[in-house]
Amino acid sequence: MQYIFDIFVKNGFVVALLVTGVIMYVSSQVSEKITLKKIPGSAIAIIAGLILAYIGGVSTGGKNGAADIVGLSGLTILGGSMFRDFTIVSTAMGASFLEIKKSGVVGILSLFIGFYFHFLLVPQLLLQWGTRMLKVLPP
């Protein structure tokens, strides 16, 4: 058993990919069989990842979520900005205008609400809290 644990610790990134793959597989099965594809597997995987990160962070008292668990330290690499940006770009590349049109009013409303929160409301809150995101903003 110690041998397997040592392999997990030494190959953290590979273990992180394995854990992510398992979460994606289980999420796609839940999406297909339980929600009948009404909720995408990727959305279920994101929620599962957030829950697991919270549980990992609370149980270890750390700041990196599940990556604070010794065998899952490779998750810090997957949680980095490079992979975050990759997932955003790959999601955007999969977006289709025809699919957006099929979603109807709810899809368009969701798009505008997401834009509003991300680009208008959050920066205003950060400015009110004293955070300066860009160097061009006055103090």
N, C-alpha and C positions, 0 to 999 in steps of 0.2 A: 504494500500500500504506500509506503514511504517513497518507493521508486516512482510510482505514478505521480505522486504529489510533487516530487522533485522535477519531473518532466514538465508538469504544469507551470511551475515557478520559472524554470529556465526558458520556456517557450511561451511567454505571456501573450505575445501578439497572435500566435497561432491559436491559442486557447480562446482569445477574445473573438477571433473570426469564427471558431467553432460554436461558441456560445451565441453569437449573433445569428449564425446560420440556423441553430436549433430554435431560437426565438422566432425567427422569420418563418421557419417551417410550421411550427405550432400555430403561429398567428394566421398563416394562410389556411391551415386546416380549420381553425376556428371560424375564419371568415367564410369559408366555403360551406362548412357543414352546419354551423350554428346560426350565423346571421344570413345565410344564403346569399352571400356576396353583397349584402346591403352596406356593410362596413368593410372597407378595403383591409386586406391583411397588413399592409404597411401601417395603417392607422392603429390597428390593434397592437402591432409590434412596438410602435412608438409609446403607446400607453404602458405596455408591459415593461419596456425599458426604463421608463420614468419611475414606475413603481419599484422595480428591482433596484434602481439606483438609490431611491429614497431608503428602501429597506437596508441596503448595504451601507449607506452613509450613517443611518441611525444606529445600526448594530455595531459599527466600528468606531463611531464617534469622529469620523474623519470628514474631509471636505471633498473627496473625489468620488463619493457614492460607492457603487459596487467595486470600483477599482481599488478601494482601500482593502478589500479582501485579498489575502496574500496570493492565492492562485489565479486571481483575475486582474492582476496589475496591468496586463496588456490592454485593458479597456481604456486606460488613459490615452493611449495612442489613437484608438478609434473615436474617442470623444474629443479629439483635438480639432482645431479649426480647419485643417486640410480635409479631413473626412467629412466634416459638417458641410463645407463648401461643395465638396463632391456630391453629396446627397442632394443638396439644393439644386445644383445644376442638372443632375440626372433626373430629378423630379420635374424640373421645368422642361427638359428635353422631351419628356413623355407626355406633356400637356398637349392636348389637341383642341383646336378651336371648335371642331365639330362636337367633341365631348362637352365642352363648356356650354355650347348652345343647347345640347340635350339636357343639361342640368336645369335649365330654365331659370326662373326668377330666383329660386333659392341659391343656385350656383353663382349667379351674377351678384346677388346681395352678399353672399359669403365672400366673394372676391373683393368687393368694395369695403366690407367691414374689416377684412384682414389687412387691406392696404391702409385703411384709416388708422387702425391700432398700431401697425408696424411703423409707418412713416410719419404719422402726425401726432398721435396721442402719446406714445412712449417717449419720443424726444422731448415733448413739452413737459412730461412728468420728470424726466431726468434733469432738464434745465431748472425746474422748480426745486428739485432736491439738491441743486448745487453742482451737478455733474456737468463738466464741459467735455463734449464728445470730440470736438474738433478744435484745433489750435486757432482757427480763424474766428471762433466765437469770442466775444468780449467777456472779461471776467465779471 
